[in-house]
Amino acid sequence: MRLHIIRHGDPDYANDALTPQGHKEAAALAERMAAFPLKTIYSSPMGRAWQTGGYTAEKLGLPVTVLPWAEEVRLPAGEPDTKLLPATVTIWDMPAHLLRECESHPDGWMNAPTMHPPKTEEKFGEIRRGWEDLLARYGVAYRNGLAFTEKELPRHDVALFCHHGLGLSLLSVMMGIPATVLWGSVWLPPTSVTTVLFEEMDRSQINFRVVGLGDTSHLYAAGFADQSSRGLMYNCR
């Protein structure tokens, strides 16, 4: 079983929709996803995500199930003495050195003041519960921090259309990696595909392995050599 975590296409953030370029990217993505044994499609409730997923759903004749917890992480970041941060920056778009400072907090990254601890803890609790509910649909449950199943997993793929910050936050929950490490080191481009393999091990334990991260080969195949960096707060060269 494989889970494809897919970021939406080039966004029109003001209207929570796709730009004309984003619609073209989503169409190219649908051609790629048609090659997989995809049977189930989930989506964030936000417009740019389900618009992207709609192209694949129409291509494959599949319904889209909306997961409210899969909306973008929109928690603001910043401290009174931090002048490097615009007022609108989110926690996942903070400069890498500030994210690293959060990792060294004595009570853990989530309790650093910049993270607004109660709100971040609440959001990650929501993501974790949503993830566990999704796993339960396939007979997988956590015991002592490890995932187990009592039945055979389906031999098909599942897609989740969501967002950059949410996608990395979900990987953080799945892999037990501080989200600050991923936020400061990994970029998920528009319509990128991150694939996670559900590895069935002894004693019915499930291990989650990332076998593809932020892949946009479908955009190159469609001739989009100049790909979008929308969502990055800082200049790219």
Secondary structure, DSSP 4 states (H G I P E B T S, - for coil): -EEEEEE-SSEEGGGTEE-HHHHHHHHHHHHHHTTS-EEEEEE-SSHHHHHHHHHHHHHHT--EEE-GGGS----B---TT--SS-TT-BGGGS-HHHHHHHHT-TT-GGGSGGG-HHHHHHHHHHHHHHHHHHHHTTTEEEETTEEEESSPPPSSEEEEEE-HHHHHHHHHHHHT--HHHHHHH----TT-EEEEEEEE-GGGEEEEEEEEEEE-HHHHHTT--S---TT-SS---
